Amino acid sequence: MRKEVKDMLNPRVKLFIATCLVLLSAVVCFASDEVITQVSTIDALMSGVYDGVTTLGELRKNGDLGTGTLDRLDGELILLDGVFYQVTIDGTVVKPDLGTKTPFAAVTFFTADRSLKLKVGSNFREFTDGTEKWFPSRNIFYAVKMTGTFRSVKARSVPSQKRPYRPLDEIAKTQPIFEFKNVTGTVVGFWCPPFVKGTGIPGYHLHFITSDKKAGGHILDFVAGDVTAEFDDTREFFLILPDDDDFDKADLARDRTTELKAVEK
């Protein structure tokens, strides 16, 4: 026993313990809710990597607001106030099981740093141009939450896919589109800086859900009524890459900018 005590007092042992404590302290200091956690990359999704890799239950540990899609590209995913919603192929909304997996999604814990009242009658393009000029920096991330009444919302969803998977831009050509008029609801999503090209979606990527949680979709356009937008400035980004053959063999060197614009708009 005395020898064990001496060993514990050995300078090398004490140095090792001290180093571990410093590293642990650093991890604690850098732990933060101000981080966007993303599963996979947009280029992987564009190329047909649709199999889910992370469960919604696991993903929810990293945020209470977010967007994405579900296993095999089965609709649009919305995370609002800690609850997941799935916009199905006909635009209706259901609550997916937390065991369901996602091939692509981004979430964060939302705390507004700034807010902006939208001009009545402004559309998606005007909102984009105006807020990008208003941002304190175009080199960081912004989580977005908009609530209120919209004169109109144009949205879409995507159907579940079967192998062999087609590229996303081909699927988008036949995507169902929904038009909502004079509707109250919430928009959630992110604005990402240009340097995320290939990993995330530069600019805005937004999803909509009605206030009664019965309908929604990926936003293609809108016209604002009485709407307030909130923004959460975010400087941390954590990426989870899929561990499967589809991802490992995907051609992620190809520039998919043109394809992404077709899908997003």
C-alpha positions as CSV (number, residue, x, y, z in Angstrom):
1,M,0.0,0.0,0.0
2,R,2.8,2.4,0.9
3,K,4.5,1.7,-2.5
4,E,1.2,2.5,-4.3
5,V,1.0,5.9,-2.4
6,K,4.6,6.7,-3.4
7,D,3.8,5.8,-7.0
8,M,0.8,8.2,-6.9
9,L,3.1,10.9,-5.7
10,N,5.6,10.3,-8.5
11,P,6.2,13.5,-10.5
12,R,5.3,11.8,-13.8
13,V,2.0,10.6,-12.4
14,K,1.2,14.1,-11.0
15,L,2.1,15.7,-14.3
16,F,-0.2,13.2,-16.1
17,I,-3.1,14.0,-13.8
18,A,-2.5,17.7,-14.1
19,T,-2.5,17.5,-17.9
20,C,-5.8,15.5,-17.9
21,L,-7.4,18.1,-15.6
22,V,-6.3,20.9,-18.0
23,L,-7.7,19.1,-21.0
24,L,-11.0,18.4,-19.2
25,S,-11.2,22.0,-18.2
26,A,-10.7,23.1,-21.8
27,V,-13.5,20.8,-23.0
28,V,-15.9,22.2,-20.3
29,C,-14.9,25.8,-21.2
30,F,-15.6,25.3,-24.9
31,A,-18.8,23.3,-24.4
32,S,-21.6,25.6,-25.7
33,D,-25.2,25.7,-26.9
34,E,-24.0,28.2,-29.6
35,V,-23.2,25.6,-32.1
36,I,-24.8,24.2,-35.2
37,T,-24.6,20.4,-35.5
38,Q,-25.0,19.0,-39.0
39,V,-25.3,15.4,-40.2
40,S,-23.6,14.7,-43.5
41,T,-23.0,17.3,-46.3
42,I,-25.3,18.8,-48.8
43,D,-23.1,17.5,-51.7
44,A,-23.5,13.9,-50.3
45,L,-27.2,14.4,-50.3
46,M,-27.2,15.8,-53.8
47,S,-25.3,12.8,-55.0
48,G,-27.9,10.3,-53.6
49,V,-26.6,9.5,-50.1
50,Y,-30.1,9.1,-48.7
51,D,-29.8,6.3,-46.0
52,G,-30.2,7.6,-42.5
53,V,-27.2,7.6,-40.2
54,T,-28.3,9.4,-37.0
55,T,-31.5,8.9,-35.1
56,L,-33.7,11.9,-34.4
57,G,-33.5,11.1,-30.7
58,E,-29.7,11.4,-30.8
59,L,-29.9,14.6,-32.9
60,R,-32.3,16.3,-30.5
61,K,-29.6,16.2,-27.8
62,N,-27.9,18.9,-29.9
63,G,-30.7,21.4,-30.5
64,D,-34.3,22.5,-30.3
65,L,-34.6,24.1,-33.8
66,G,-33.5,22.8,-37.2
67,T,-34.2,21.4,-40.6
68,G,-33.3,18.4,-42.7
69,T,-34.8,15.3,-44.3
70,L,-35.5,11.7,-43.2
71,D,-34.3,8.2,-44.1
72,R,-34.4,7.6,-47.8
73,L,-35.3,11.2,-48.4
74,D,-38.8,10.7,-46.9
75,G,-40.1,14.3,-46.7
76,E,-39.0,17.5,-45.1
77,L,-37.9,17.6,-41.4
78,I,-38.6,20.4,-39.0
79,L,-37.4,20.8,-35.4
80,L,-39.3,23.5,-33.5
81,D,-39.2,24.0,-29.8
82,G,-37.7,20.6,-29.3
83,V,-40.3,18.7,-31.3
84,F,-39.7,17.0,-34.7
85,Y,-42.2,17.3,-37.5
86,Q,-42.2,15.5,-40.8
87,V,-43.8,17.1,-43.9
88,T,-45.0,14.3,-46.0
89,I,-45.3,14.0,-49.8
90,D,-48.8,15.7,-49.8
91,G,-47.7,18.6,-47.6
92,T,-49.4,17.3,-44.4
93,V,-47.5,17.0,-41.2
94,V,-46.9,14.0,-38.8
95,K,-44.6,13.5,-35.8
96,P,-41.9,10.9,-36.7
97,D,-40.7,8.3,-34.3
98,L,-37.5,9.4,-32.5
99,G,-35.9,6.2,-33.7
100,T,-36.2,7.3,-37.3
101,K,-32.8,8.2,-38.9
102,T,-31.8,11.2,-40.9
103,P,-29.2,11.3,-43.8
104,F,-29.0,15.1,-43.6
105,A,-30.0,17.6,-41.0
106,A,-28.8,20.7,-39.0
107,V,-29.9,21.7,-35.5
108,T,-29.0,24.2,-32.8
109,F,-30.3,25.5,-29.5
110,F,-32.0,28.7,-30.5
111,T,-31.6,31.9,-28.5
112,A,-32.3,35.1,-30.5
113,D,-29.5,37.7,-30.6
114,R,-31.4,40.1,-32.9
115,S,-34.8,40.5,-34.4
116,L,-36.3,42.3,-37.4
117,K,-39.9,43.2,-38.4
118,L,-40.4,42.2,-42.0
119,K,-41.9,44.7,-44.4
120,V,-45.4,43.8,-45.2
121,G,-45.6,42.5,-48.8
122,S,-41.9,41.6,-49.0
123,N,-41.1,38.4,-50.7
124,F,-38.4,35.8,-50.1
125,R,-35.9,37.5,-52.4
126,E,-36.4,40.9,-50.8
127,F,-36.0,39.3,-47.3
128,T,-32.8,37.6,-48.4
129,D,-31.2,40.8,-49.9
130,G,-32.3,43.0,-47.0
131,T,-31.1,40.7,-44.2
132,E,-27.8,39.9,-45.8
133,K,-27.0,43.6,-45.9
134,W,-28.2,43.9,-42.3
135,F,-26.1,41.1,-40.9
136,P,-23.1,42.2,-38.8
137,S,-21.0,39.7,-40.7
138,R,-21.4,37.4,-43.7
139,N,-18.7,35.1,-42.4
140,I,-20.6,33.5,-39.5
141,F,-23.8,31.3,-39.3
142,Y,-27.3,32.5,-38.4
143,A,-30.1,30.3,-37.1
144,V,-33.5,31.8,-38.2
145,K,-37.0,31.7,-36.7
146,M,-39.8,33.7,-38.3
147,T,-43.3,33.8,-36.8
148,G,-46.5,35.5,-37.9
149,T,-49.0,35.7,-40.8
150,F,-47.9,35.3,-44.4
151,R,-49.9,36.4,-47.3
152,S,-48.6,33.4,-49.2
153,V,-46.1,30.6,-48.9
154,K,-44.8,28.4,-51.7
155,A,-43.3,25.2,-50.4
156,R,-42.5,21.6,-51.4
157,S,-41.7,18.2,-50.1
158,V,-40.0,15.1,-51.5
159,P,-41.1,11.5,-51.7
160,S,-39.4,8.5,-50.1
161,Q,-36.9,6.9,-52.5
162,K,-36.0,3.4,-53.5
163,R,-32.7,2.0,-54.7
164,P,-31.1,2.7,-57.1
165,Y,-31.2,6.2,-55.8
166,R,-31.5,9.1,-58.3
167,P,-29.6,12.4,-57.8
168,L,-31.6,15.0,-55.9
169,D,-31.8,17.4,-58.8
170,E,-33.6,14.8,-60.9
171,I,-36.1,14.1,-58.1
172,A,-36.7,17.9,-57.6
173,K,-38.0,18.2,-61.2
174,T,-41.2,16.3,-60.2
175,Q,-41.5,17.5,-56.6
176,P,-45.0,18.4,-55.4
177,I,-45.4,22.1,-54.7
178,F,-47.9,23.5,-52.2
179,E,-49.4,27.1,-52.1
180,F,-50.7,28.5,-48.8
181,K,-52.7,31.7,-48.7
182,N,-53.1,34.0,-45.7
183,V,-51.6,31.5,-43.3
184,T,-50.1,31.8,-39.8
185,G,-47.1,29.8,-39.0
186,T,-43.4,29.5,-38.3
187,V,-40.3,29.4,-40.5
188,V,-37.1,27.8,-39.2
189,G,-33.7,27.3,-40.8
190,F,-30.3,28.7,-41.3
191,W,-28.3,31.2,-43.2
192,C,-24.8,29.8,-44.0
193,P,-21.7,31.8,-45.2
194,P,-20.3,31.2,-48.7
195,F,-17.3,29.2,-47.5
196,V,-19.5,26.2,-46.6
197,K,-20.1,25.4,-50.3
198,G,-20.2,21.7,-50.7
199,T,-20.6,21.1,-47.0
200,G,-23.7,23.2,-46.1
201,I,-26.1,25.3,-48.1
202,P,-24.7,28.8,-48.7
203,G,-27.4,31.4,-48.0
204,Y,-30.8,30.6,-46.6
205,H,-32.3,27.1,-46.2
206,L,-35.8,27.4,-44.6
207,H,-38.7,25.2,-43.8
208,F,-42.3,26.2,-42.9
209,I,-45.0,24.8,-40.6
210,T,-48.4,26.1,-40.0
211,S,-49.4,27.2,-36.5
212,D,-51.8,24.2,-36.2
213,K,-48.9,21.9,-37.1
214,K,-50.9,20.3,-39.9
215,A,-49.0,21.5,-43.1
216,G,-45.7,22.9,-44.3
217,G,-42.7,22.3,-46.4
218,H,-39.4,23.5,-47.8
219,I,-39.8,27.2,-48.6
220,L,-39.4,28.2,-52.3
221,D,-41.0,31.7,-51.8
222,F,-43.2,33.7,-49.5
223,V,-44.9,37.1,-49.2
224,A,-44.9,38.4,-45.7
225,G,-47.8,39.8,-43.8
226,D,-47.3,40.5,-40.1
227,V,-44.0,38.7,-39.5
228,T,-41.1,39.0,-37.1
229,A,-37.8,37.3,-37.8
230,E,-35.3,36.4,-35.1
231,F,-31.7,35.5,-35.6
232,D,-29.2,33.5,-33.5
233,D,-25.6,34.4,-34.3
234,T,-23.5,31.3,-34.3
235,R,-19.8,30.8,-34.7
236,E,-19.4,27.1,-34.1
237,F,-20.2,24.3,-36.6
238,F,-19.9,20.6,-35.8
239,L,-20.1,18.1,-38.6
240,I,-21.1,14.4,-38.4
241,L,-20.0,12.4,-41.4
242,P,-21.9,9.1,-42.4
243,D,-20.0,5.9,-41.8
244,D,-21.3,3.9,-44.8
245,D,-20.3,2.8,-48.3
246,D,-22.5,5.2,-50.1
247,F,-20.8,8.2,-48.5
248,D,-17.3,6.7,-48.8
249,K,-17.8,6.1,-52.5
250,A,-19.7,9.3,-53.4
251,D,-18.1,11.8,-55.8
252,L,-17.7,14.8,-53.5
253,A,-15.1,16.6,-55.6
254,R,-17.7,17.6,-58.2
255,D,-19.0,21.1,-58.2
256,R,-22.8,20.8,-57.6
257,T,-23.6,24.6,-57.4
258,T,-25.9,24.6,-60.4
259,E,-27.7,21.5,-59.3
260,L,-28.2,22.9,-55.8
261,K,-29.7,26.1,-57.1
262,A,-32.2,24.1,-59.1
263,V,-33.2,22.1,-56.0
264,E,-33.4,25.1,-53.6
265,K,-35.5,27.2,-56.0
